[in-house]
């Protein structure tokens, strides 16, 4: 039986956590805007994963590779990753943790496929574009994630690792590299909005495909770094936000999404208002905002939310922690 505790803020939530969340969110937002400005496509990790599995290509593979390499680089140079099952965890507790990841992962996979999006596609892109489907999907999966996370006691099964929390790198450690990355990508995005697209490669598809793969890799790498800096690669940070009955609520995730939307919302409003074209030419391939809301969307969002609340992981962090 789940025991609910009086509502309190997590002792690990502080000014440093807010700064890291906002900085990581900024990197996520810039990565989303960068991909659209260069390739004309939205950044959705679940969509890229499905595309890579069904129709492997250099572009989809480059994005996934960027996420994986970001995880390897950040784990070695930055830290802040937590073990799935610490050595001092009992065998029964370890079994519950692995059951959560298996069952929650299946729900996340089915839910994102059915609802056509997750926290990146619907949350960071769809909300910023004022897409009706995303404004239905996000509250739906947030609601079910909180219901399942709270009723199942997800934070008690996936608690913060005290040693990791105490040894977390200060956000200033990532500030210089993050600002350089942001500055470079912002310049490229500005060129996408103000300049004309590169049309000289339209008759050379092999070169265009290589350039798209490079852009996808840069987007995936930056997105993965943003997830690590914001600590969203740690399930306890997510379950700490979703589990309201733990007595240690952690609002970090809200600051991450807020930091990302500070970039993506104005970007998409200006981009679509100006009718901007991708830097690499062609037409932007953005999902229609007026597409009808159906049971498949709501059901998929509910399944994704249930899985997310169960294991604290969604497609992006899963690739980064591999």
N, C-alpha and C positions, 0 to 999 in steps of 0.2 A: 504493500500500500504506500502510495506517495505521500510524503509529509511536506506540508507547506510551511515556510518560515515567514516571519514578519518582513515586510519589504524594506530592504536596505541597499545602499549603493556598494558595489564591490570595493574592497580596500585597494585593489590594484588599478582602479580608475582614478587618474590624477591629471595634472596639467601636461605632463610628458605624454600620457596616453592620448590626450586630445590633439596635441601638436603632431604626433606620429600619424594619427588617424586623418587629420586634415591634409598633411603632406602626402600620405599614401593615396588619399582620395583625389588629390590634385593630379598625381601621376596617372591614376586610372582614367580620369576625365580627359586628360591630354591624349592618352593613348587611344581612347574612343574617337575623339575628334580628329586625330591624326589619320586614323584608318579611313574614315569617311572622306576627308579632304583629299587624300591621295588616290584611293581606289574607288570611291563612290559607294562603298558598302558599309553596313553597320557592323559594329563589333559585338558579336554574341558568341560566347565561348561554347555554349551547348550546340549552337548552329554550326560553328566551325568544326566541332568534334564529329557531329553527324555527317557533315560534308566530307571530312577526312576519311571516315569509315566507309561511307557509301561510294564516294567518287574521289579517291586519293588524287591530290594534285600538289604541285610544288608550292602553290600559295597557301593552301590549307595546312600542309605539312610544315611550312615555314612558321606559321603562327603558333602551332602546337610546340614546335621546337623552341621557339622563343620563350614560351611559358616554362618549359622544362629547364632550359639553360638558366633562366632567371632564378629558378629555385636552387639550382646547384650553386650558382654564383653567390646568391644572398645567404645561403646556409653556411658557406665557407667564409664569406667576408663580413657579413652583417650579423648573422645569428638570429635568435628569437624564435626558432622552430621548437616545437615541443614533441616529446615521444608519444606515440599512440598509446602504449601501455608501459608505464614506468615499471622498473624492476621490483619496487616494493608493493606493487598492486597485487591483490590476492587473485588466485586462479579464477574464482567465481566472478570477480569484478572484471578481470581481463576478458572472460568469455562474453559478458554482457557488452563490453566495449566493442568487441569484434562483431557481435550480432548487430549492434547498432549501425556499424559502418556498412555491413553487408546489406541489411534490410533497408536502411536509409539510403544507401547508394542506389539500390534498385528503384526505389520510389523517385529519387531525384532524376534518374535516367528516363524512366517512363513519363514522369511529369513534364520534363523539359521537351521531350519529343511530342507529347500530346498538346501541350500548351504553347509550343513553338517559342520558347524563350525562358530565361532565368533572371538572375539579379543583374547581369550585364546587359542582355538584350532588352528586357522589359524595364529594368530598374534604371540603368544609366542612360540608355538611348531612348526607349519608348516614352518615358516620363518627360524627358527633355524635349521631345518632338511633339508633345501634347497628343500622343496617340491614345484614342479611347480604349483600345484593347489593353494597352499597358496600364492605363489608369484603373482598369478593372482587375487585371492580373496581379499587379503588385499588392494592393490591399488584400486580395484573396490569399495569395501565398504567404503574406506576412501574418494574416489572421490564423491560418492553419498551422504555420510554423510555431507561433506562440502557444496555440492550444496544445499541440502535440508536445512541444518542448517543455511546457509547464506541467502538463498532466503526467508525462512520462519521467519527469525529473532529469532531464538531459544533462544539466550542469553537474548534478551529483554523480552521474556516471562518467562525465567528461570534464572533470574539474581542472582549474588552472594548476600548472606545475609550479610550485613555489620557487624551486631553484631556477627555473627558466624566467619567472617573473622578476626575481631579484637580480638576474644577470642580463636582463634585456638591454640591448644597446640603446643609448640615448638617440633621440630622433635627429639630433644635430649631426651625428655621424653620417647620416644619409643625405643631409641637406645640400652639400655642395654638388654631389653627383646628380641629385634630383633636379636642382635648379638648372644645371647645364643641360640635362635631358629635356626639361621643360622648355628652356629657351630655344633649343634647336628645333624641337617639334612645333613650337608656336610659330617660329619663322616660316616653316614649311606650310603650316595651316594658313597663315596670313597670305602666303603666295597663292594658295588654292582659292581663297575668297576673292582676292584682288586681281590676280593675273589670269591670263588665258591658259587653257590646258595645253599640255604638250601633245601636239597632233602629229609630230614628225615620226612617231613610232607606230602609228596606226596601221601602216603597211608592213610592219615588221613585228608580227605577233610573238615571235620567239623572244625578242628583246623586251617587249611589253610584259610578257609573262615573267621574265626574270626580275624586272623592276617591281612588279606586283608582289613577287615572292619576298624581295628585300623589304618592301613596305610592310608586308604581313609579319615578317620576322621582327622588325623594329617595334611594331605595335604589340606583338605578343611579349617581347622582352620587357618593354616598358610597363605593360599591364602586370606582368608577373612581379616585377620589382615593386610596383605600387601595392600589390597584395601583401608582399613580405613586409614592406615598411609600415603598412597600416595594421599589421598583425592579423590580418584576416586569413592567413594560412594556418592559424591555430584554432582548432575546433572550439576550445573553451571560450574564446572571445565571442564566437557566434552564439554558442549555447548560453553564454552569460547574458546576452541580449535577449534571447528568445525565451528563456526560462524565468518567468516572473515569480515562481514559488521557491526559488533557491535561497532567498535572503541575501543575495550578493549580486544584484543586477548591475550589468556593465553596459553603459550606453555607447561604447566605442563605435559600434557598427553604424549608428545614426550619424556620427560625425564623418565617417568614411564616405557614406553615400552623399551627405551634404557637401563635402569637399569636392566630390566628383561632379555633382550636379551644378556646382558653381562654374564649372567649365563647360559641361555639355549643354546646359540649357541655353546660355547666350550663343554658343557656337551654332547649334541647330536652328535657332530662331533667325540668326543673321544669314546662315548658309541657305536656308530655304527661302527666305525673303528675297535674297539677291538672285536666286536661281543659279547658284554657283555650280560649276562643273568640276569633276575630279581632275587633279593635276595630270594624271596619266591618260586623260582623254575619255571620250565616251560619255554616256549618261549615268547619272547616279542611280544605283539600284536599291533605293530605300523602300521598305515595306509601306503599302498604302495606309495612311492614318485613319481612313474612314472605313476600313474593313470591318465587317459585322462581328459583334461579340456573340459567340456561340457556346454551347455546352462543352465542346471540346476544349476551348480556352479555359473556362472556369474549372473544369475537371482536372485538366493538366496542371493548372496553377495550384489547385488544392493538393494534388499528389506531390508536386514538387515541394510545396510548403511543409507537408507532413514529413517527407524525407529529410528536408533541410533541418527541421526541428528535431528529428531523431538523431542525426549524426553530426550536424554543425558544419557540413561541407557541401559545396556546390561545385560545378565543373571546373571553374578557374582555379581555385585553391587545390583541387585534387591533382591537376596537372603539375602545379608548382611544387607540391610536396613529394612527388614521385621520386 
